[in-house]
Amino acid sequence: MAREASGKELAQAWKKGDFKYVYLWLGEDLAAKSLAVTELKEALQPGDLDYAEFSGAEDAHVPEIISACQTPPMFSRRRMVVVRDADFGAAAKRDLAAHLKSPADTAVLVLLSEEKRFDFKDPLAVAVEKLGGLANFKALGEGEAVSRLQQEAARAGFELCADAAELLVSEAGSEWGILRGELEKVRLYVEGRGKAGAEEVAACLGYRRQTGPFELQNAIEERNARKALALVRRLLREEGEDPFAVYNQVKNAVSRQFKVKRLAAAGKTPDEINRESRVPVFRQPLVGKLSDLSLQRALKACLEAEVSLKSESWLSPEVELQRLVLRICGLP
């Protein structure tokens, strides 16, 4: 099996001065990849003339990329060459793999790919793996994100309560690059106090007191369309909430209910379900009123809405989120 480093392992290696000739970063966590590029640049400290960046998987760029790697640095120990969206064609991959048979030790090449896993048939991936530069920035599950937030908070010298970590994940999603930035805001906010609960996290996320952090989630779980629509409008219009933060609240409510359904079907007790899904025992009966089909449709609606919000910038986020609420609640 291919050895894939994590973002955390990369950062630790760079602190020790351990740099590979080439990196291929796979996975879905785009924010974490961008953060890693920044950290590597800070560690290498290439001058402006010793840094090159290419965007897009244009096969025609490959000779220029190889040339940039082979050009000796002018004012730094190493040049840094970054290629975003590095999903090249077969011929271009073979050319880059050939270059990596004898790479220049004065350059570090970083390839950012949207592929989710290592492909043993990909000559470029195989070449990078042999040089030890393969890494996978996998999207964290919600439970993993909560645990990692609490661990990182402890390393930073303060306690992040479970409900506070859950709120962060509910609002910001599970991409570590984003969560890390939010955690730093919380650390600065509670500096000197040593502990952060949901109230402190809510303050950092910009909540106003008229909207509680779980109101929208609860309304979705109850399939209360009228209340959920009003909360979506209030969060977007009056409180200036980011549309994706609102979307994450809606999606999280559906995902938790889907998990409760599966755990109950597996014979788990209410307390066990609470520990694994973070859904309180008193709210679990709401799931019993929902059919498997309705939950599947709700999850599908969430995925379709996410694609629309990310790829169709001309759409109104408010309209799309309201449409999503109506679909989840089974209304036209």
C-alpha positions in Angstrom: 0.0 0.0 0.0 1.2 3.5 -0.8 2.6 5.5 2.0 0.5 8.7 2.3 1.6 11.4 4.8 -0.9 13.6 6.6 -0.7 17.4 6.6 0.3 17.2 10.3 3.3 14.9 9.4 4.4 17.2 6.6 4.5 20.2 9.0 6.5 18.3 11.5 9.0 17.3 8.9 9.4 20.8 7.6 10.2 22.1 11.1 13.1 19.6 11.1 14.3 20.8 7.7 13.2 17.7 5.9 11.9 18.6 2.4 11.2 16.2 -0.5 12.0 17.0 -4.1 8.4 16.7 -5.0 5.0 16.5 -3.4 1.7 15.2 -4.7 -1.2 16.2 -2.5 -4.4 14.3 -3.0 -7.8 14.6 -1.2 -10.8 16.8 -0.8 -9.7 19.2 1.9 -8.9 22.2 -0.3 -8.5 24.6 2.5 -6.0 22.3 4.3 -4.0 22.0 1.0 -3.8 25.8 0.7 -2.7 26.1 4.3 0.0 23.6 3.7 1.3 25.5 0.6 1.5 28.6 2.9 3.3 26.7 5.6 5.8 25.2 3.1 6.5 28.6 1.6 7.2 30.0 5.1 9.5 27.1 5.8 11.4 27.3 2.5 11.3 31.1 2.3 11.9 31.4 -1.4 12.4 34.9 -2.8 9.9 36.3 -5.3 12.2 35.3 -8.2 12.5 31.8 -6.8 8.8 31.1 -6.5 6.6 30.0 -9.5 3.0 28.9 -9.6 0.9 27.3 -12.4 -2.8 27.0 -12.4 -4.7 24.4 -14.4 -3.8 21.0 -15.8 -2.6 22.2 -19.2 -0.3 19.6 -20.7 1.5 22.4 -22.6 2.7 23.8 -19.2 4.7 20.7 -18.4 8.0 21.8 -20.2 7.7 25.2 -18.5 7.1 23.5 -15.1 10.2 21.2 -15.6 12.3 24.2 -16.7 11.2 26.1 -13.6 12.3 23.2 -11.4 15.7 22.9 -13.2 16.5 26.6 -13.0 19.0 27.3 -10.1 17.6 29.5 -7.4 18.9 33.1 -7.4 18.4 34.3 -3.8 17.2 31.2 -1.9 18.5 27.7 -1.1 15.6 26.2 -3.0 13.1 27.2 -5.6 9.4 26.4 -5.0 7.2 25.5 -7.9 3.4 25.0 -7.2 1.0 23.5 -9.7 -2.7 23.8 -8.8 -5.3 21.5 -10.4 -2.4 19.1 -11.4 -4.6 16.5 -13.1 -2.6 16.1 -16.4 -3.1 13.8 -19.3 -1.2 10.5 -19.7 1.6 11.9 -21.9 2.3 14.8 -19.6 2.3 12.6 -16.5 5.0 10.4 -18.2 7.1 13.4 -19.0 6.9 14.6 -15.4 7.6 11.1 -14.1 10.7 11.0 -16.3 11.9 14.3 -14.9 11.6 12.9 -11.4 14.0 10.1 -12.1 16.8 12.7 -11.5 15.1 15.8 -9.9 17.1 18.9 -9.1 17.9 19.1 -5.4 17.6 22.9 -5.5 13.8 22.9 -6.1 10.7 21.7 -4.4 7.8 20.8 -6.7 4.2 20.8 -5.3 1.4 19.2 -7.3 -2.1 19.7 -6.0 -4.6 17.1 -7.3 -8.3 16.7 -6.9 -7.9 12.9 -7.0 -9.2 11.2 -3.8 -6.8 8.2 -3.7 -3.5 6.9 -5.0 -3.6 5.3 -8.4 -1.0 2.5 -8.9 -1.5 2.9 -12.7 -0.5 6.6 -12.6 3.2 6.9 -13.5 3.4 10.3 -11.9 1.9 9.2 -8.6 4.1 6.2 -8.5 7.2 8.4 -9.1 6.3 10.8 -6.3 5.5 7.9 -3.9 8.9 6.5 -4.5 10.4 9.8 -3.5 8.3 10.0 -0.3 6.2 13.0 -1.3 2.7 11.5 -1.4 0.2 13.0 1.0 -3.6 12.8 1.3 -5.7 15.6 2.7 -8.8 13.6 3.4 -12.0 15.3 4.5 -12.6 14.6 8.2 -15.8 13.0 9.4 -17.7 15.1 11.8 -16.7 13.0 14.8 -13.0 13.1 13.7 -13.2 16.9 13.3 -14.7 17.3 16.8 -12.0 15.1 18.4 -9.2 16.9 16.5 -10.4 20.3 17.5 -10.4 19.3 21.2 -6.9 17.8 20.8 -5.5 20.9 19.1 -7.1 23.1 21.6 -5.4 21.2 24.4 -2.1 21.6 22.7 -2.7 25.3 22.4 -3.3 25.4 26.2 -7.0 25.6 26.6 -10.0 23.3 26.9 -12.6 23.2 24.1 -15.8 21.7 25.5 -17.5 19.0 23.4 -20.6 21.1 22.7 -18.3 24.0 21.5 -16.4 21.7 19.2 -19.6 20.3 17.8 -20.9 23.8 17.2 -17.7 24.7 15.3 -18.1 21.7 13.0 -21.8 22.3 12.6 -21.2 25.9 11.4 -17.8 25.7 9.6 -17.9 22.1 8.2 -15.2 19.5 8.6 -12.4 20.9 6.4 -9.4 21.2 8.7 -7.9 24.2 7.0 -11.1 26.2 7.8 -11.5 24.7 11.3 -8.0 25.6 12.2 -8.6 29.2 11.5 -11.8 29.2 13.5 -10.0 27.5 16.4 -7.3 30.2 16.5 -10.1 32.9 16.8 -11.5 31.0 19.7 -8.1 30.7 21.4 -7.5 34.4 21.1 -11.0 35.1 22.4 -10.6 33.0 25.6 -7.0 33.8 26.2 -6.3 33.8 29.9 -9.5 32.0 30.8 -8.4 28.5 29.8 -11.8 27.1 28.6 -14.2 27.7 25.8 -17.8 26.5 25.7 -20.5 26.9 23.1 -21.3 30.5 24.2 -17.7 31.6 23.5 -17.6 29.8 20.2 -20.9 31.4 19.2 -19.5 34.8 20.0 -16.5 34.1 17.8 -18.8 33.0 15.0 -20.6 36.3 15.1 -24.0 35.1 16.6 -26.4 37.7 17.9 -28.4 36.6 20.9 -31.7 36.6 19.1 -30.6 33.5 17.2 -29.3 30.5 19.2 -26.7 28.3 17.6 -29.0 25.3 17.4 -32.3 26.9 16.4 -32.1 26.2 12.7 -30.8 22.7 13.3 -33.7 22.0 15.6 -36.3 23.4 13.2 -34.9 21.2 10.4 -35.0 18.1 12.6 -38.6 18.9 13.5 -39.4 19.6 9.8 -40.9 22.9 10.9 -40.7 24.7 7.5 -42.2 28.0 8.6 -39.7 28.4 11.4 -36.7 27.2 9.4 -37.5 29.6 6.5 -37.7 32.5 8.9 -34.4 31.6 10.5 -32.7 31.3 7.1 -33.9 34.8 6.2 -32.9 36.2 9.6 -29.4 34.6 9.5 -28.7 35.8 6.0 -30.4 39.3 6.0 -30.1 40.5 9.6 -27.1 38.7 11.0 -24.9 38.6 7.9 -24.2 34.9 8.2 -22.2 33.2 5.5 -24.5 31.1 3.2 -22.3 28.1 3.6 -22.4 28.3 7.4 -26.2 28.2 7.1 -26.0 25.3 4.7 -23.8 23.4 7.1 -26.4 23.8 9.8 -29.1 22.4 7.6 -27.0 19.5 6.3 -25.7 18.6 9.7 -29.3 18.3 11.0 -30.2 15.8 8.2 -26.9 13.9 8.5 -27.4 13.4 12.2 -30.9 12.1 11.8 -29.7 9.7 9.1 -27.1 8.4 11.5 -29.6 8.0 14.3 -31.8 5.9 11.9 -28.9 3.6 11.0 -27.8 3.2 14.6 -31.3 2.4 15.8 -31.6 -0.2 13.0 -28.4 -1.8 14.2 -29.9 -2.2 17.7 -28.1 0.5 19.5 -29.6 1.9 22.8 -30.6 5.6 23.0 -27.6 6.3 25.1 -25.3 4.6 22.6 -26.9 6.5 19.8 -26.4 9.8 21.7 -22.7 9.1 22.1 -22.2 8.2 18.5 -24.5 10.7 16.8 -24.5 13.6 19.3 -28.3 13.6 19.1 -29.8 13.9 22.6 -32.1 11.1 23.7 -35.1 13.3 23.9 -34.7 14.4 20.2 -34.2 10.9 18.9 -38.0 10.1 18.6 -38.3 12.7 15.9 -36.4 10.4 13.6 -38.9 7.6 14.2 -41.5 9.7 12.4 -39.3 9.9 9.2 -39.1 7.2 6.6 -35.8 5.9 5.2 -36.9 7.3 1.8 -37.6 10.8 3.1 -34.2 10.9 4.7 -32.4 9.7 1.6 -34.3 12.4 -0.4 -33.2 15.0 2.1 -29.6 14.0 1.9 -29.8 14.1 -1.9 -31.3 17.6 -1.7 -28.4 18.7 0.5 -25.8 17.4 -2.0 -27.5 19.0 -4.9 -27.8 22.3 -3.1 -24.1 22.3 -2.2 -23.2 21.7 -5.8 -25.4 24.6 -6.9 -24.0 27.0 -4.2 -20.4 26.2 -5.1 -20.6 26.0 -8.9 -23.5 28.4 -9.9 -22.4 31.8 -8.6 -25.3 33.6 -10.3 -27.9 31.9 -8.1 -29.2 33.6 -5.0 -27.9 31.7 -1.9 -31.0 32.7 0.0 -33.4 31.3 -2.6 -31.4 28.1 -2.9 -31.3 27.6 0.9 -35.0 28.3 1.2 -35.7 25.8 -1.7 -33.5 23.2 0.2 -35.6 23.7 3.4 -38.8 23.2 1.5 -37.5 20.0 -0.1 -36.3 18.6 3.2 -39.7 19.3 4.7 -41.4 17.6 1.8 -43.1 20.8 0.5 -43.3 22.0 -3.1 
